[in-house]
Amino acid sequence: MAAENKSKRIESHFELDVYKLSFETAMKIFELTKSFPREEKYSMVDQMRRSSRSVCANIAEVYRKRRYPAAFVSKLSDADGEAGETQVWLQFAMNCGYLKPEIKDELTKCYDFIMGKLVRMMQRPQDWQV
């Protein structure tokens, strides 16, 4: 049984709290980056969207690989890395004046929370095996 929800068996990655939060945060980034300068479209905007979406995509893949502990932990590590990369892009966006500090801080805290959940999953892969 999945550690995240002991009262009900999780049937899909869509039910994982960490997936829901990472998807919601990636969508916030998508909306925010619509207002970034045009010259950032193929650099900062593309990178922020790609890394934030990759967190969700990796979590979906993680759920499908949960029966293989090494693959499970490896893919969780990929998601964790993408979350960290997204935080770097958020810092750049704030420093370039595209994001207000409070928005950057809110999103950074979301990714801190996501990374914490991913690390806990990595520490106990046996809780997720089917």
C-alpha positions in Angstrom: 0.0 0.0 0.0 1.3 3.4 -0.8 2.7 5.4 2.1 1.0 8.6 1.1 -2.6 7.4 1.7 -3.0 4.3 3.9 -6.8 4.4 4.0 -7.3 4.0 0.3 -5.1 2.2 -2.3 -3.7 4.7 -4.8 -4.6 3.5 -8.3 -2.9 6.2 -10.4 -0.2 8.8 -10.3 -3.0 11.4 -10.6 -4.0 10.5 -7.0 -0.6 11.3 -5.5 -0.5 14.5 -3.5 3.1 15.2 -4.8 1.9 14.8 -8.4 -1.1 17.1 -7.8 1.1 19.8 -6.2 3.8 19.6 -8.9 1.2 19.8 -11.7 -0.6 22.8 -10.0 2.8 24.6 -9.6 3.8 23.9 -13.2 0.5 25.4 -14.3 1.2 28.5 -12.2 4.6 28.9 -13.8 3.0 28.5 -17.3 0.5 31.3 -16.5 3.2 33.6 -15.0 5.6 33.1 -17.9 3.0 34.3 -20.4 3.9 37.9 -19.3 7.6 37.5 -19.6 9.4 39.5 -22.3 9.4 38.1 -25.8 13.1 37.8 -25.9 12.9 35.3 -23.1 10.5 33.0 -25.0 13.2 30.5 -26.2 15.5 30.7 -23.2 14.1 31.3 -19.7 10.4 30.7 -20.5 11.1 27.5 -22.3 13.5 26.2 -19.6 11.1 27.1 -16.7 8.2 25.4 -18.4 10.2 22.4 -19.4 11.7 21.7 -16.0 8.5 22.4 -14.1 6.6 20.0 -16.4 9.3 17.4 -16.1 8.8 17.1 -12.4 5.2 16.0 -13.0 6.2 13.7 -15.9 8.9 12.0 -13.9 6.5 11.5 -11.0 4.0 9.8 -13.4 6.9 7.6 -14.6 8.0 6.9 -11.0 4.6 5.5 -10.2 4.7 3.1 -13.1 8.2 1.9 -12.1 7.4 1.4 -8.4 7.9 -2.4 -8.6 11.6 -1.9 -9.4 13.3 -0.1 -6.4 16.4 1.0 -8.3 14.4 2.5 -11.2 11.9 4.0 -8.8 14.6 5.8 -6.8 16.4 6.9 -9.9 13.3 8.5 -11.5 12.5 10.1 -8.1 16.0 11.6 -8.2 15.3 12.9 -11.7 12.1 14.6 -10.5 14.0 16.1 -7.5 16.7 17.4 -9.9 14.1 19.0 -12.1 12.4 20.7 -9.1 15.8 22.1 -8.1 16.4 23.4 -11.6 13.0 25.1 -11.6 14.0 26.9 -8.4 17.1 28.2 -10.2 15.0 29.6 -13.0 12.6 31.2 -10.5 15.6 32.9 -9.0 16.7 34.2 -12.4 13.2 35.4 -13.2 13.1 37.4 -10.0 16.5 38.8 -10.4 15.7 39.9 -14.0 12.6 41.6 -12.7 10.0 39.3 -14.2 8.7 37.9 -10.9 7.9 39.7 -7.7 10.0 38.3 -4.7 6.9 37.1 -2.9 5.7 35.1 -6.0 9.2 33.6 -6.4 9.3 32.8 -2.7 5.9 31.1 -2.8 6.8 28.9 -5.7 10.2 28.1 -4.3 8.5 26.9 -1.1 6.2 24.7 -3.1 9.2 23.1 -4.7 10.9 22.7 -1.3 7.8 20.8 -0.2 7.7 18.7 -3.4 11.4 17.9 -3.0 10.8 16.9 0.6 8.1 14.5 -0.4 10.3 13.0 -3.2 13.2 12.5 -0.8 10.9 10.7 1.7 9.7 8.5 -1.1 13.4 7.7 -2.0 14.2 6.9 1.5 11.4 4.2 1.7 10.9 2.7 -1.8 9.6 -0.5 -0.2 6.5 1.4 0.9 5.6 1.9 -2.7 6.2 -1.5 -4.2 3.3 -3.5 -5.6 
